[in-house]
């Protein structure tokens, strides 16, 4: 599964068959607000959301950004992965 950063639409995307799965963000003063994660219901349980969030977190780390997880899925993901806690805004 390959995640693509789409800065024009402020999101990370993963194409899975005909479906585009996404994690949206807003960037403000060095903080990436991860606002929404969406995976088509027919694809849930395949690790797609985790792959998207992981890619967004890697992007933030690489670019020196902090993360504010306003999406409940992102918040839960970061709680389950203590190695991401240093990025919390």
ABEGO torsion letter per residue (X at the ends): XBBBBBAAAGBBBBBBEABBBBBBBBBBGGBBBBABBBBBAAABGAGAAAAAAAAAAAAAAAAGBBBBBABAAAAAAAAABAAAAAABX
